[in-house]
Amino acid sequence: MPDPFFSSAKHKKRKLRPDTTHKPRKRISKRDEELDSAATDDDAGNIDDLDLAHSEPDENESGDEYTNETPAEKRLRLAQIYLDSVKKGLAGGEYDAADIDRDLIGARLKQDVLEHSGKIHLRLADLLPPSEPAFLRTKGHRLPITCTTVSEDGAFLFTASKEGSIIQWNITTGQQIALFPKIRSSSEKGKGKAKAGAAEEIRGHTDEIWSLAISSDGKYLASGGKDKKVIIWDLPDMKWRHTFAGHKDSVSALAFRKGTHQLYSASYDRTLKLWDLAVMGYVETLFGHQDVVTSLDALRAETALSSGARDKTVRFWKIVDESQLVFRGGGRSKIRDVLEGAMDAMDEDAEQQQQQPREAARYMEGSIDCVAMLDESTFVSGGDSGSICLWSTAKKKPLFTEAIAHGLDEKHSSTEGLILIPRWITSLAALRYSDLFASGSWDGLIRLWKVDSSARSFSPVRAIPAPGFINSLQFIHPLTTALGGASWTGARSSESGSGSRENERDIVLVAGTSQEPRLGRWMRLKGDGVRNGALVLALTRTAPP
């Protein structure tokens, strides 16, 4: 059976349909796959899996132009194209390739190979200093912040809010670059007096914005919200490029596949959609969730991860295989366990509970609201029970659960007295392919967690003060491209070959803080320090040379 993570050729042959005329086809999926815990990783990290396509295709680079070359010659040619693109990216077009530090090129190639392995390979959690991180706070929105995103090079920050506006920031200085406000349609302006049947092209959002995402190369920004649209913007000048209108309800989450222009969108219409921005076309719709889709994540492989709120499932989508893995949260069902043949496991759990001291009470999970991928087979989820669960695609049940990760909130009732309610997990983010992830709630803290070396449990690292609802989190690990120069997000050492290049880069965490939850207004926080804005944290810093 071919490896779904690297079978990109099959997917590229799929016919694209313009988004303006398509009729979403219902996927006839294979049955939910059985999870095999005996899967091996012998082939992981093979350099043959690297996608050596140049970022800017040229007609002279097409395989069709070299019909007489042998497979070995073609592999060598594509490898040289890839190496040239790496040199060009590191030099920024300002230096001759011969002057580029060979250690830097080698580190970049090694990083790409490790990322294609799909496994955790960065051990950075222990490198975080105990001191308070340097931070930058932005504010400019009138209503609560719903989402933030930052380019992978650490150049630009974008924030969006319930007022329907997007603000572009310079992440180095914290200065506002541009504001893109909510657009009112002619029907709103004229109070229903617009001409019937008149076609109107609205180049912007007309309602709350709930999600933002930036492509890996920083070329496109995608935004989505209550107006049911996914809008694509050209960067860095933030010009409207295209509008996708395929969803039937609010767009709640967006995610780019790393290293590509393929975009996933999730919606309250219980579906996910895949778009290809290379041709600005619709690809397909993914069905399976039984409730609104609230969170979405994707890495380099042709897979996606989503949470289905009150259907209490996390679904791992294999795009090439046209299948999905279903991970069920919430309380256990004896009927389901019997059908799945898990009665022996229940007996073992009962024995363990009798032998071990009683743990802190766990609350029933009624909704899974957020997910984040650590690598291609490991992810975390969080929901209204206040628990954070660590999962593997090889197991049906969580590998580890941290109950009540953000504590309990005290409520006083005239009839019941003191009521303890777990603070639900409002956001999760992982530093890609590393042992570090962060969680947010509304206890005034962003909590950092370290995944152990076996990827079977995690432990707290530290907590960072951040009053308000943490509606979004994102990690970046930017590499300073100016040779020998310094930037806000870090500095590259002038001494070549001294230490690990990975350790010389800052870990930057961006959080969106707000007075209200991202997807509703059922609760509002007031008090000192609770603001609607973005918080940019440099968790590690390297002194300029």
BELZI-V975391 format. One record per residue. N is the residue number from 0. PSI is psi in degrees with one decimal (999 if undefined). D_LAST is the distance of its C-alpha to the last C-alpha in whole Angstrom. Layout:
# BELZI-V975391
n->N psi->PSI d_last->D_LAST
n->N psi->PSI d_last->D_LAST
This chain:
# BELZI-V975391
n->0 psi->125.6 d_last->51
n->1 psi->149.9 d_last->48
n->2 psi->116.5 d_last->45
n->3 psi->-20.5 d_last->44
n->4 psi->-22.6 d_last->41
n->5 psi->13.5 d_last->40
n->6 psi->66.7 d_last->44
n->7 psi->-25.0 d_last->42
n->8 psi->-38.9 d_last->45
n->9 psi->-40.4 d_last->48
n->10 psi->-35.6 d_last->46
n->11 psi->-20.9 d_last->45
n->12 psi->-8.4 d_last->49
n->13 psi->132.9 d_last->50
n->14 psi->133.0 d_last->51
n->15 psi->147.9 d_last->50
n->16 psi->134.9 d_last->52
n->17 psi->139.7 d_last->51
n->18 psi->-17.2 d_last->51
n->19 psi->-17.7 d_last->53
n->20 psi->-3.7 d_last->56
n->21 psi->151.5 d_last->55
n->22 psi->110.8 d_last->57
n->23 psi->127.8 d_last->55
n->24 psi->143.1 d_last->57
n->25 psi->125.7 d_last->57
n->26 psi->129.2 d_last->55
n->27 psi->91.7 d_last->58
n->28 psi->154.4 d_last->55
n->29 psi->163.9 d_last->56
n->30 psi->157.9 d_last->57
n->31 psi->130.6 d_last->54
n->32 psi->148.1 d_last->53
n->33 psi->137.4 d_last->53
n->34 psi->131.7 d_last->50
n->35 psi->110.5 d_last->50
n->36 psi->-9.0 d_last->48
n->37 psi->11.5 d_last->48
n->38 psi->141.4 d_last->46
n->39 psi->161.6 d_last->44
n->40 psi->32.1 d_last->40
n->41 psi->-31.0 d_last->41
n->42 psi->-1.4 d_last->40
n->43 psi->140.0 d_last->37
n->44 psi->4.1 d_last->34
n->45 psi->132.6 d_last->36
n->46 psi->-17.3 d_last->34
n->47 psi->-20.2 d_last->38
n->48 psi->-9.2 d_last->37
n->49 psi->138.2 d_last->34
n->50 psi->104.5 d_last->35
n->51 psi->21.9 d_last->34
n->52 psi->137.1 d_last->35
n->53 psi->148.3 d_last->33
n->54 psi->-25.8 d_last->32
n->55 psi->90.8 d_last->34
n->56 psi->140.5 d_last->37
n->57 psi->148.7 d_last->39
n->58 psi->-26.0 d_last->42
n->59 psi->-8.8 d_last->42
n->60 psi->0.0 d_last->40
n->61 psi->140.0 d_last->43
n->62 psi->-24.1 d_last->45
n->63 psi->-21.9 d_last->48
n->64 psi->-9.6 d_last->47
n->65 psi->66.9 d_last->47
n->66 psi->-20.0 d_last->50
n->67 psi->-4.4 d_last->51
n->68 psi->149.7 d_last->47
n->69 psi->162.8 d_last->47
n->70 psi->-38.2 d_last->46
n->71 psi->-40.5 d_last->43
n->72 psi->-37.7 d_last->43
n->73 psi->-41.8 d_last->42
n->74 psi->-41.1 d_last->39
n->75 psi->-40.3 d_last->38
n->76 psi->-44.6 d_last->38
n->77 psi->-36.3 d_last->36
n->78 psi->-38.9 d_last->34
n->79 psi->-37.8 d_last->32
n->80 psi->-44.2 d_last->33
n->81 psi->-43.5 d_last->30
n->82 psi->-40.2 d_last->28
n->83 psi->-38.3 d_last->28
n->84 psi->-35.5 d_last->27
n->85 psi->-44.8 d_last->24
n->86 psi->-42.2 d_last->23
n->87 psi->-41.0 d_last->24
n->88 psi->-40.1 d_last->22
n->89 psi->-34.9 d_last->19
n->90 psi->-20.4 d_last->19
n->91 psi->15.9 d_last->20
n->92 psi->7.1 d_last->23
n->93 psi->-10.4 d_last->20
n->94 psi->153.7 d_last->20
n->95 psi->143.4 d_last->22
n->96 psi->-29.8 d_last->22
n->97 psi->-20.1 d_last->22
n->98 psi->-4.8 d_last->19
n->99 psi->138.2 d_last->18
n->100 psi->122.4 d_last->16
n->101 psi->-33.0 d_last->19
n->102 psi->-36.4 d_last->17
n->103 psi->-42.8 d_last->16
n->104 psi->-43.4 d_last->20
n->105 psi->-40.2 d_last->21
n->106 psi->-38.7 d_last->20
n->107 psi->-43.2 d_last->21
n->108 psi->-41.0 d_last->24
n->109 psi->-40.9 d_last->25
n->110 psi->-41.9 d_last->24
n->111 psi->-40.6 d_last->27
n->112 psi->-43.1 d_last->29
n->113 psi->-38.1 d_last->28
n->114 psi->-37.1 d_last->29
n->115 psi->-18.5 d_last->32
n->116 psi->-22.6 d_last->33
n->117 psi->14.1 d_last->34
n->118 psi->159.4 d_last->33
n->119 psi->125.6 d_last->30
n->120 psi->-7.7 d_last->27
n->121 psi->120.1 d_last->24
n->122 psi->91.1 d_last->24
n->123 psi->-14.7 d_last->22
n->124 psi->-37.0 d_last->24
n->125 psi->-11.1 d_last->24
n->126 psi->-7.1 d_last->20
n->127 psi->130.4 d_last->20
n->128 psi->155.1 d_last->20
n->129 psi->-15.3 d_last->23
n->130 psi->162.6 d_last->21
n->131 psi->137.8 d_last->22
n->132 psi->151.7 d_last->20
n->133 psi->142.5 d_last->19
n->134 psi->160.0 d_last->21
n->135 psi->128.1 d_last->23
n->136 psi->133.9 d_last->26
n->137 psi->149.7 d_last->29
n->138 psi->142.1 d_last->32
n->139 psi->-12.8 d_last->35
n->140 psi->144.3 d_last->37
n->141 psi->-36.0 d_last->41
n->142 psi->171.9 d_last->42
n->143 psi->142.6 d_last->40
n->144 psi->135.8 d_last->37
n->145 psi->-30.8 d_last->38
n->146 psi->154.0 d_last->35
n->147 psi->156.6 d_last->31
n->148 psi->151.1 d_last->29
n->149 psi->143.3 d_last->26
n->150 psi->151.9 d_last->25
n->151 psi->-21.9 d_last->23
n->152 psi->-0.9 d_last->20
n->153 psi->22.4 d_last->20
n->154 psi->-43.6 d_last->21
n->155 psi->145.4 d_last->24
n->156 psi->138.9 d_last->26
n->157 psi->136.7 d_last->30
n->158 psi->148.9 d_last->32
n->159 psi->158.7 d_last->36
n->160 psi->179.3 d_last->39
n->161 psi->-9.4 d_last->43
n->162 psi->-4.4 d_last->43
n->163 psi->17.9 d_last->43
n->164 psi->156.3 d_last->40
n->165 psi->134.0 d_last->36
n->166 psi->133.3 d_last->33
n->167 psi->131.8 d_last->30
n->168 psi->151.9 d_last->27
n->169 psi->113.0 d_last->24
n->170 psi->-19.1 d_last->22
n->171 psi->-43.7 d_last->19
n->172 psi->-17.8 d_last->21
n->173 psi->10.3 d_last->24
n->174 psi->142.1 d_last->26
n->175 psi->129.6 d_last->29
n->176 psi->-47.4 d_last->29
n->177 psi->153.0 d_last->33
n->178 psi->129.8 d_last->36
n->179 psi->97.8 d_last->38
n->180 psi->168.7 d_last->42
n->181 psi->141.2 d_last->44
n->182 psi->134.1 d_last->47
n->183 psi->129.6 d_last->51
n->184 psi->164.0 d_last->53
n->185 psi->-30.4 d_last->56
n->186 psi->-33.8 d_last->58
n->187 psi->-41.1 d_last->57
n->188 psi->-40.8 d_last->57
n->189 psi->5.0 d_last->60
n->190 psi->50.4 d_last->61
n->191 psi->7.8 d_last->63
n->192 psi->4.7 d_last->64
n->193 psi->150.8 d_last->62
n->194 psi->135.2 d_last->64
n->195 psi->134.7 d_last->65
n->196 psi->-0.4 d_last->64
n->197 psi->124.6 d_last->61
n->198 psi->132.7 d_last->58
n->199 psi->124.1 d_last->55
n->200 psi->112.0 d_last->51
n->201 psi->115.8 d_last->49
n->202 psi->65.2 d_last->46
n->203 psi->-179.3 d_last->44
n->204 psi->148.2 d_last->45
n->205 psi->8.1 d_last->48
n->206 psi->-169.6 d_last->47
n->207 psi->143.0 d_last->45
n->208 psi->127.9 d_last->42
n->209 psi->-15.5 d_last->41
n->210 psi->147.6 d_last->38
n->211 psi->150.8 d_last->35
n->212 psi->144.5 d_last->33
n->213 psi->137.5 d_last->31
n->214 psi->157.3 d_last->31
n->215 psi->-35.0 d_last->28
n->216 psi->1.8 d_last->28
n->217 psi->20.3 d_last->28
n->218 psi->-34.0 d_last->31
n->219 psi->144.4 d_last->33
n->220 psi->131.9 d_last->34
n->221 psi->140.5 d_last->37
n->222 psi->148.3 d_last->39
n->223 psi->158.1 d_last->42
n->224 psi->-151.6 d_last->44
n->225 psi->-15.5 d_last->48
n->226 psi->7.4 d_last->49
n->227 psi->13.4 d_last->49
n->228 psi->149.6 d_last->47
n->229 psi->118.3 d_last->43
n->230 psi->134.7 d_last->42
n->231 psi->131.1 d_last->39
n->232 psi->140.0 d_last->37
n->233 psi->137.3 d_last->35
n->234 psi->153.3 d_last->31
n->235 psi->-3.0 d_last->29
n->236 psi->-3.4 d_last->32
n->237 psi->53.4 d_last->34
n->238 psi->140.1 d_last->37
n->239 psi->134.6 d_last->40
n->240 psi->-47.5 d_last->41
n->241 psi->155.5 d_last->44
n->242 psi->125.3 d_last->45
n->243 psi->130.7 d_last->47
n->244 psi->41.3 d_last->50
n->245 psi->-22.4 d_last->51
n->246 psi->150.2 d_last->51
n->247 psi->-1.1 d_last->54
n->248 psi->-176.3 d_last->52
n->249 psi->141.8 d_last->49
n->250 psi->115.8 d_last->45
n->251 psi->-21.1 d_last->43
n->252 psi->150.0 d_last->40
n->253 psi->149.3 d_last->38
n->254 psi->132.5 d_last->36
n->255 psi->141.5 d_last->35
n->256 psi->127.8 d_last->35
n->257 psi->133.2 d_last->32
n->258 psi->6.2 d_last->31
n->259 psi->178.1 d_last->34
n->260 psi->25.8 d_last->36
n->261 psi->129.5 d_last->39
n->262 psi->131.7 d_last->39
n->263 psi->140.7 d_last->41
n->264 psi->143.3 d_last->43
n->265 psi->151.1 d_last->44
n->266 psi->164.5 d_last->47
n->267 psi->-7.8 d_last->50
n->268 psi->9.6 d_last->52
n->269 psi->16.4 d_last->51
n->270 psi->162.6 d_last->50
n->271 psi->147.8 d_last->47
n->272 psi->148.1 d_last->47
n->273 psi->129.3 d_last->44
n->274 psi->148.8 d_last->44
n->275 psi->109.1 d_last->42
n->276 psi->-10.5 d_last->40
n->277 psi->-32.0 d_last->40
n->278 psi->6.7 d_last->44
n->279 psi->50.5 d_last->44
n->280 psi->159.4 d_last->47
n->281 psi->140.2 d_last->48
n->282 psi->-60.9 d_last->48
n->283 psi->169.7 d_last->50
n->284 psi->138.6 d_last->50
n->285 psi->123.2 d_last->50
n->286 psi->150.3 d_last->53
n->287 psi->-40.7 d_last->53
n->288 psi->144.8 d_last->52
n->289 psi->4.5 d_last->55
n->290 psi->179.5 d_last->53
n->291 psi->144.6 d_last->50
n->292 psi->123.3 d_last->47
n->293 psi->-19.8 d_last->44
n->294 psi->155.1 d_last->41
n->295 psi->142.3 d_last->40
n->296 psi->154.7 d_last->37
n->297 psi->150.3 d_last->36
n->298 psi->-137.6 d_last->33
n->299 psi->-33.7 d_last->34
n->300 psi->166.1 d_last->37
n->301 psi->63.2 d_last->40
n->302 psi->164.4 d_last->41
n->303 psi->157.7 d_last->41
n->304 psi->135.1 d_last->41
n->305 psi->155.5 d_last->43
n->306 psi->142.1 d_last->45
n->307 psi->28.3 d_last->48
n->308 psi->-119.2 d_last->48
n->309 psi->4.0 d_last->52
n->310 psi->-4.8 d_last->53
n->311 psi->39.0 d_last->50
n->312 psi->150.4 d_last->49
n->313 psi->131.6 d_last->46
n->314 psi->130.2 d_last->46
n->315 psi->111.1 d_last->44
n->316 psi->126.6 d_last->45
n->317 psi->101.8 d_last->45
n->318 psi->-45.8 d_last->46
n->319 psi->-43.3 d_last->47
n->320 psi->-8.6 d_last->49
n->321 psi->49.6 d_last->51
n->322 psi->173.4 d_last->51
n->323 psi->146.7 d_last->49
n->324 psi->134.3 d_last->48
n->325 psi->124.9 d_last->50
n->326 psi->121.1 d_last->48
n->327 psi->127.8 d_last->50
n->328 psi->-159.8 d_last->49
n->329 psi->-167.3 d_last->52
n->330 psi->160.8 d_last->54
n->331 psi->146.0 d_last->56
n->332 psi->122.5 d_last->59
n->333 psi->-37.5 d_last->62
n->334 psi->-45.7 d_last->64
n->335 psi->-39.3 d_last->60
n->336 psi->-37.0 d_last->60
n->337 psi->-45.6 d_last->63
n->338 psi->-33.8 d_last->63
n->339 psi->1.6 d_last->59
n->340 psi->37.4 d_last->61
n->341 psi->18.3 d_last->59
n->342 psi->-34.2 d_last->61
n->343 psi->-40.3 d_last->60
n->344 psi->-35.6 d_last->57
n->345 psi->-40.4 d_last->58
n->346 psi->-39.4 d_last->60
n->347 psi->-42.4 d_last->57
n->348 psi->-39.7 d_last->55
n->349 psi->-40.8 d_last->58
n->350 psi->-41.0 d_last->59
n->351 psi->-38.7 d_last->55
n->352 psi->-32.6 d_last->55
n->353 psi->-34.6 d_last->58
n->354 psi->-32.3 d_last->57
n->355 psi->152.7 d_last->53
n->356 psi->153.6 d_last->53
n->357 psi->129.6 d_last->53
n->358 psi->172.5 d_last->50
n->359 psi->141.9 d_last->49
n->360 psi->137.9 d_last->51
n->361 psi->142.6 d_last->50
n->362 psi->146.6 d_last->51
n->363 psi->133.0 d_last->53
n->364 psi->119.3 d_last->50
n->365 psi->-11.6 d_last->52
n->366 psi->136.6 d_last->49
n->367 psi->115.3 d_last->46
n->368 psi->-20.8 d_last->44
n->369 psi->149.6 d_last->40
n->370 psi->158.4 d_last->39
n->371 psi->136.2 d_last->35
n->372 psi->128.7 d_last->35
n->373 psi->-45.1 d_last->32
n->374 psi->-165.8 d_last->33
n->375 psi->-11.2 d_last->36
n->376 psi->2.1 d_last->38
n->377 psi->135.3 d_last->37
n->378 psi->167.2 d_last->37
n->379 psi->154.5 d_last->38
n->380 psi->156.2 d_last->40
n->381 psi->153.5 d_last->41
n->382 psi->-158.3 d_last->44
n->383 psi->-8.9 d_last->47
n->384 psi->-6.5 d_last->47
n->385 psi->4.7 d_last->44
n->386 psi->147.3 d_last->43
n->387 psi->126.7 d_last->40
n->388 psi->138.8 d_last->41
n->389 psi->128.3 d_last->40
n->390 psi->157.2 d_last->41
n->391 psi->145.4 d_last->42
n->392 psi->-6.6 d_last->43
n->393 psi->-2.3 d_last->45
n->394 psi->144.1 d_last->47
n->395 psi->-28.3 d_last->49
n->396 psi->158.1 d_last->48
n->397 psi->143.0 d_last->45
n->398 psi->-32.5 d_last->43
n->399 psi->145.6 d_last->42
n->400 psi->127.6 d_last->43
n->401 psi->104.6 d_last->41
n->402 psi->141.5 d_last->44
n->403 psi->57.7 d_last->44
n->404 psi->-29.3 d_last->40
n->405 psi->22.9 d_last->39
n->406 psi->-174.0 d_last->42
n->407 psi->144.8 d_last->46
n->408 psi->133.6 d_last->47
n->409 psi->128.0 d_last->50
n->410 psi->136.5 d_last->53
n->411 psi->126.6 d_last->56
n->412 psi->140.4 d_last->59
n->413 psi->-24.2 d_last->63
n->414 psi->-36.9 d_last->64
n->415 psi->-13.3 d_last->62
n->416 psi->-140.3 d_last->60
n->417 psi->125.3 d_last->56
n->418 psi->129.3 d_last->55
n->419 psi->124.4 d_last->52
n->420 psi->128.3 d_last->50
n->421 psi->140.5 d_last->47
n->422 psi->120.1 d_last->44
n->423 psi->156.8 d_last->44
n->424 psi->116.4 d_last->40
n->425 psi->-22.4 d_last->39
n->426 psi->151.6 d_last->36
n->427 psi->148.1 d_last->34
n->428 psi->142.6 d_last->31
n->429 psi->142.8 d_last->29
n->430 psi->117.5 d_last->26
n->431 psi->131.2 d_last->27
n->432 psi->31.7 d_last->28
n->433 psi->178.7 d_last->27
n->434 psi->18.0 d_last->28
n->435 psi->131.2 d_last->27
n->436 psi->164.3 d_last->29
n->437 psi->152.2 d_last->30
n->438 psi->151.1 d_last->34
n->439 psi->151.6 d_last->35
n->440 psi->-133.6 d_last->38
n->441 psi->34.4 d_last->39
n->442 psi->7.1 d_last->39
n->443 psi->13.6 d_last->36
n->444 psi->142.1 d_last->33
n->445 psi->124.0 d_last->31
n->446 psi->132.4 d_last->31
n->447 psi->140.4 d_last->29
n->448 psi->147.4 d_last->31
n->449 psi->128.7 d_last->30
n->450 psi->134.1 d_last->32
n->451 psi->170.1 d_last->33
n->452 psi->-26.0 d_last->33
n->453 psi->-3.1 d_last->36
n->454 psi->38.8 d_last->36
n->455 psi->-2.7 d_last->39
n->456 psi->172.3 d_last->38
n->457 psi->161.9 d_last->35
n->458 psi->155.3 d_last->34
n->459 psi->144.2 d_last->33
n->460 psi->-53.6 d_last->29
n->461 psi->169.9 d_last->29
n->462 psi->139.5 d_last->30
n->463 psi->127.6 d_last->28
n->464 psi->132.6 d_last->30
n->465 psi->87.3 d_last->32
n->466 psi->146.1 d_last->35
n->467 psi->180.0 d_last->37
n->468 psi->130.8 d_last->38
n->469 psi->96.4 d_last->35
n->470 psi->-16.4 d_last->37
n->471 psi->149.1 d_last->34
n->472 psi->144.9 d_last->31
n->473 psi->134.3 d_last->28
n->474 psi->143.6 d_last->25
n->475 psi->156.4 d_last->22
n->476 psi->68.8 d_last->19
n->477 psi->146.6 d_last->18
n->478 psi->126.6 d_last->15
n->479 psi->120.1 d_last->13
n->480 psi->-25.7 d_last->15
n->481 psi->118.0 d_last->13
n->482 psi->122.6 d_last->11
n->483 psi->0.6 d_last->7
n->484 psi->171.4 d_last->8
n->485 psi->154.3 d_last->8
n->486 psi->174.0 d_last->11
n->487 psi->-35.0 d_last->14
n->488 psi->7.6 d_last->14
n->489 psi->178.7 d_last->11
n->490 psi->147.1 d_last->8
n->491 psi->134.5 d_last->8
n->492 psi->142.9 d_last->6
n->493 psi->-9.8 d_last->6
n->494 psi->113.1 d_last->9
n->495 psi->143.1 d_last->12
n->496 psi->9.8 d_last->15
n->497 psi->104.8 d_last->13
n->498 psi->179.6 d_last->14
n->499 psi->134.3 d_last->16
n->500 psi->-31.3 d_last->14
n->501 psi->-33.4 d_last->17
n->502 psi->-9.0 d_last->15
n->503 psi->7.2 d_last->11
n->504 psi->141.1 d_last->13
n->505 psi->148.9 d_last->15
n->506 psi->118.1 d_last->18
n->507 psi->129.9 d_last->20
n->508 psi->127.6 d_last->24
n->509 psi->128.5 d_last->26
n->510 psi->141.4 d_last->29
n->511 psi->115.7 d_last->32
n->512 psi->145.7 d_last->34
n->513 psi->164.5 d_last->38
n->514 psi->-13.6 d_last->41
n->515 psi->159.0 d_last->43
n->516 psi->157.3 d_last->43
n->517 psi->-41.3 d_last->41
n->518 psi->17.3 d_last->45
n->519 psi->-177.2 d_last->47
n->520 psi->33.7 d_last->48
n->521 psi->-4.7 d_last->50
n->522 psi->145.0 d_last->48
n->523 psi->130.6 d_last->46
n->524 psi->139.2 d_last->44
n->525 psi->155.3 d_last->44
n->526 psi->176.2 d_last->42
n->527 psi->133.9 d_last->39
n->528 psi->-11.2 d_last->36
n->529 psi->110.1 d_last->37
n->530 psi->157.2 d_last->36
n->531 psi->102.7 d_last->36
n->532 psi->-173.0 d_last->33
n->533 psi->144.0 d_last->30
n->534 psi->119.2 d_last->27
n->535 psi->120.0 d_last->23
n->536 psi->126.6 d_last->22
n->537 psi->102.3 d_last->18
n->538 psi->-28.4 d_last->19
n->539 psi->150.5 d_last->16
n->540 psi->142.7 d_last->12
n->541 psi->128.0 d_last->9
n->542 psi->138.8 d_last->6
n->543 psi->146.8 d_last->4
n->544 psi->999 d_last->0
